[in-house]
Amino acid sequence: MKISIGQKTDVGCVREANEDSFYVELPEEAAPKGGASRYGLLVVADGMGGQVAGKEASTIAVDVVKSLFEVKTKTGKPLKQIKKFMLDAFRQANQTVFKQGKAKVLEMGTTLTAALIDEKNAYISSVGDSRVYHIRQREITQVTEDHTLAEDMVKKGKATREEVKTSPMRSMLTRSIGTKEEVAVDDPIGIELVEGDCLVLCTDGLTNLVEDGEILSVVHNTADLQKACNKLVDMARMRGGHDNITVVAAEFGALERIKGLGIRAKTTRVKRPRPEKRRMIIMSAIGLLVALFIALAYFFIIHYVRDGSFYQHPASAGNGEGERAAP
């Protein structure tokens, strides 16, 4: 199946340096002498720890996965236990970044997301909040799970997905590569690819500013995948470009593009407030009423004290005089 690639990384409009890293290896490009490799690799990483440390962390993580991939595929023999290979690669990347940070006395870390392509199958691993989307016809699906405090809140029912979209917790990671000596890595997710499928890997510099439906729309409304990646990055920049932005997209076969798909007016669903929210609203209303009552009482007393009709000094009562008699 023919694979078309689009790739774009950008520093954004605020950061001074680009701490993102990515890597693309297509099956035909990975062919060693004497045989063609059936495997491809897509990797995206978003570094943390400042301009130098963040870039170094993301570069190291990507290089580790890339190097292990090249060692395993250079013989042209089938890869055994692909899922185990990906787990081992992520753990090795974590160890390498952690040791480098410790040696340099730097706090460094990175997200890491990879898709290993094996003919008509994709195996996806991720640590952090860089995402993989799977586009098939009219649908876009987020394959990876964000390892963030915001996602934990949603899973525990303490917040809705709409509420955490603008929350600072959406960028607070619960897992990352290199920040600890050990990292939890979920089992890779397998996807059976069909003609016309598209995979989109991206950092949160894109997803914090561009909606899933907009990604779907841009891919369907742009004939060339590279131009689609360029448009997505431009959209994020136009909306502030608060972070580095990286997008890597792979189209398998020919996506049957649907002009206008995904461009719809947004609808807002009115939801009943949760019990705890109702209590907060009631308590706030009571507090407001009490404050209003106190304010009215204060102005009432001040008004009558000033015109003398509410209270008179005992010395002036009875004779109507406003001054006390001299002793």
C-alpha positions in Angstrom: 0.0 0.0 0.0 1.4 3.4 -1.0 2.2 5.7 1.9 2.1 9.5 1.5 3.7 11.7 4.1 3.2 15.2 5.4 5.4 16.8 8.1 5.8 20.2 9.7 7.3 21.6 12.8 7.3 25.3 13.9 8.6 27.2 16.9 5.2 29.0 17.2 4.7 32.7 18.1 5.9 32.8 21.7 8.8 30.4 22.4 12.3 31.3 21.5 13.3 27.8 20.5 11.7 24.7 19.1 11.8 21.8 21.7 9.9 19.4 19.5 11.5 16.6 17.6 10.2 14.1 15.1 11.3 11.3 12.8 9.8 9.6 9.7 11.0 6.4 8.1 9.0 4.8 5.3 9.2 1.1 4.4 10.9 1.8 1.1 13.4 4.2 2.7 14.3 1.6 5.3 15.3 -1.0 2.8 18.8 -2.4 3.6 21.1 -3.9 1.0 19.8 -7.3 -0.2 16.2 -6.9 0.8 13.3 -4.4 1.3 12.0 -3.7 4.8 8.3 -3.9 5.3 8.4 -1.5 8.3 7.9 2.2 8.7 8.2 4.4 11.8 6.7 7.8 12.8 7.8 9.5 16.0 6.9 12.8 17.6 8.3 14.2 20.9 7.7 17.4 22.8 10.6 18.3 25.1 10.3 19.9 28.6 12.8 21.7 30.8 13.7 24.9 28.9 15.2 25.6 25.5 18.4 23.5 25.8 17.2 20.7 28.1 13.8 20.3 26.4 15.3 20.0 22.9 18.0 17.7 24.1 15.4 15.4 25.8 13.1 15.2 22.8 16.1 14.6 20.5 17.5 11.8 22.7 14.2 10.1 23.0 13.5 10.1 19.2 17.1 9.0 18.5 16.8 6.0 20.9 13.7 4.7 19.2 15.1 5.4 15.8 18.4 3.5 16.5 16.7 0.5 18.0 14.3 0.4 15.0 17.2 0.5 12.6 19.0 -2.3 14.4 16.0 -4.5 14.4 15.0 -4.0 10.8 18.3 -3.7 9.0 18.5 -7.5 8.4 15.2 -7.4 6.5 13.9 -10.2 8.6 10.4 -10.0 10.1 10.2 -8.3 13.5 9.1 -10.6 16.2 7.0 -9.4 19.2 6.5 -5.8 17.9 4.6 -4.7 21.0 7.5 -5.9 23.2 10.0 -4.1 21.0 8.0 -0.8 21.4 7.7 -1.2 25.2 11.5 -1.8 25.4 12.3 1.1 23.1 10.2 3.5 25.3 11.8 2.3 28.5 15.3 2.6 27.0 14.4 6.1 25.9 13.3 6.9 29.4 16.5 5.6 30.9 18.7 7.4 28.5 17.0 10.8 29.0 16.9 10.3 32.8 20.7 9.5 33.0 21.5 12.5 30.8 19.5 14.9 33.0 21.1 13.5 36.1 24.6 13.8 34.7 24.0 17.4 33.7 22.1 18.2 36.9 19.1 19.3 34.7 15.5 18.7 35.0 14.6 17.4 31.5 11.8 15.3 30.1 9.8 14.8 27.0 6.6 13.3 25.7 7.1 10.5 23.2 4.6 9.1 20.7 5.4 6.5 18.0 3.6 4.5 15.3 5.3 1.5 13.9 3.9 0.5 10.5 3.9 -3.2 9.6 2.4 -3.5 6.1 -1.4 -3.2 6.8 -1.0 -2.7 10.6 0.0 0.1 12.9 1.2 -0.3 16.4 1.0 2.9 18.5 2.7 3.8 21.9 2.6 7.0 23.8 3.8 8.6 27.0 2.6 12.2 27.7 0.1 14.2 25.8 1.4 14.2 22.2 -1.4 12.4 20.3 -2.1 10.0 17.5 -5.4 10.4 15.5 -6.8 7.8 13.2 -8.9 9.2 10.3 -11.1 6.8 8.4 -13.7 8.2 6.0 -15.9 10.6 7.9 -14.5 9.9 11.4 -11.5 11.0 13.4 -10.5 9.0 16.5 -8.0 9.9 19.2 -6.1 6.7 19.5 -3.7 7.7 22.4 -4.7 8.7 25.9 -3.4 12.0 27.4 -1.4 11.4 30.5 -2.4 14.7 32.2 -4.1 15.8 35.4 -7.0 17.1 33.2 -7.6 13.7 31.7 -7.5 12.1 35.2 -10.2 14.6 36.3 -12.4 13.6 33.4 -11.9 9.9 34.0 -12.8 10.3 37.7 -15.9 12.3 36.8 -14.7 15.4 38.5 -14.8 17.5 35.4 -16.2 17.4 31.8 -14.1 17.3 28.7 -15.4 20.8 27.9 -14.5 22.2 31.3 -10.8 21.0 31.0 -10.3 22.4 27.6 -9.2 25.8 29.0 -7.9 24.4 32.3 -4.2 24.8 33.1 -4.3 21.1 34.2 -4.5 20.1 30.5 -0.8 20.6 30.2 0.2 19.1 33.6 1.7 15.7 32.7 1.2 12.7 35.0 3.8 10.7 32.9 6.7 11.7 30.8 10.0 10.3 29.4 13.1 11.0 31.5 11.7 12.8 34.6 11.8 9.6 36.7 14.0 6.6 36.6 11.1 4.4 35.7 8.0 5.2 33.6 4.8 3.3 33.1 4.2 2.5 29.4 0.8 1.2 28.3 0.6 -1.8 25.9 0.8 -0.6 22.3 -2.5 -0.2 20.5 -2.9 -2.1 17.2 -4.8 -0.8 14.3 -5.6 -2.7 11.1 -5.1 -0.2 8.3 -7.4 -0.1 5.2 -7.1 1.8 1.9 -7.7 5.5 2.6 -6.8 5.6 6.3 -4.7 8.4 7.7 -2.7 8.7 10.9 -1.9 12.1 12.3 0.8 12.5 15.1 1.0 15.9 16.8 2.2 17.8 19.8 -0.1 19.7 22.1 0.9 22.9 20.4 -1.6 21.9 17.8 -4.3 20.2 19.9 -4.6 23.0 22.5 -5.6 25.3 19.7 -7.2 23.2 16.9 -10.2 21.0 17.4 -10.4 17.3 16.3 -13.1 18.1 13.8 -11.0 20.8 12.3 -8.1 18.4 11.8 -10.5 16.1 10.0 -11.8 18.9 7.9 -8.4 20.1 6.9 -7.2 16.6 5.8 -10.4 16.1 3.8 -10.4 19.5 2.2 -6.7 19.5 1.2 -5.7 17.2 -1.6 -2.0 17.2 -0.7 -1.1 15.9 2.8 2.0 18.2 3.1 -0.2 21.2 2.5 -2.7 19.9 5.1 0.1 19.8 7.7 1.1 23.3 6.7 -2.5 24.5 7.1 -2.8 23.0 10.6 0.3 24.6 11.8 -0.8 28.0 10.3 -4.2 27.6 12.1 -2.4 27.1 15.5 -0.1 30.1 14.8 -3.1 32.3 13.9 -4.7 31.4 17.2 -1.7 32.5 19.2 0.9 29.8 18.7 1.6 29.6 22.4 3.8 26.5 22.1 5.9 24.7 19.5 3.8 22.9 16.9 4.6 19.6 15.2 2.4 17.5 12.9 3.3 14.3 11.1 0.7 12.7 8.9 0.7 9.4 6.9 -2.0 8.5 4.3 -2.3 4.9 3.4 -3.4 4.5 -0.2 -5.8 7.2 -1.4 -8.1 8.9 1.1 -11.5 9.5 -0.5 -11.7 13.2 0.4 -15.1 14.7 1.1 -15.2 18.4 0.3 -16.7 20.4 3.2 -16.5 17.5 5.7 -16.1 18.7 9.3 -17.1 22.3 8.6 -20.3 22.7 10.6 -21.7 25.2 13.0 -20.8 24.3 16.6 -23.7 23.3 18.8 -23.7 23.9 22.6 -25.4 21.3 24.7 -27.0 22.7 27.9 -26.2 20.5 30.8 -27.8 20.4 34.2 -25.4 21.5 36.9 -24.1 18.8 39.1 -25.3 18.6 42.8 -22.2 20.1 44.2 -22.4 23.0 41.6 -26.1 23.6 42.6 -25.1 23.9 46.2 -22.4 26.4 45.3 -24.9 28.4 43.3 -27.4 28.4 46.1 -24.8 29.4 48.7 -23.5 32.1 46.5 -27.1 33.4 46.0 -27.7 33.4 49.8 -24.5 35.2 50.4 -25.4 37.9 47.8 -28.8 38.4 49.4 -27.2 38.8 52.9 -24.7 41.3 51.6 -27.5 43.2 49.9 -29.6 43.3 53.1 -26.6 44.6 55.1 -25.9 47.3 52.6 -29.5 48.5 52.5 -29.6 48.5 56.3 -26.4 50.5 56.5 -27.7 53.1 54.0 -31.0 53.3 55.9 -29.3 54.0 59.2 -26.9 56.6 57.7 -29.8 58.4 56.0 -31.9 58.8 59.2 -28.9 59.7 61.4 -28.0 62.5 59.1 -31.5 64.1 59.0 -31.9 63.6 62.8 -35.3 61.9 62.5 -34.1 58.4 63.5 -32.2 59.3 66.7 -31.8 62.3 69.0 -29.2 62.9 71.8 -30.9 62.7 75.3 -29.7 66.2 76.1 -31.7 67.7 73.3 -34.8 65.6 73.8 -37.8 67.4 75.3 -36.8 71.0 74.8 -36.1 70.8 71.0 -32.6 72.5 71.4 -29.6 71.1 69.7 -27.0 72.2 72.3 -26.4 71.0 75.9 -26.9 73.8 78.6 -23.7 75.0 80.2 -23.2 73.6 83.8 
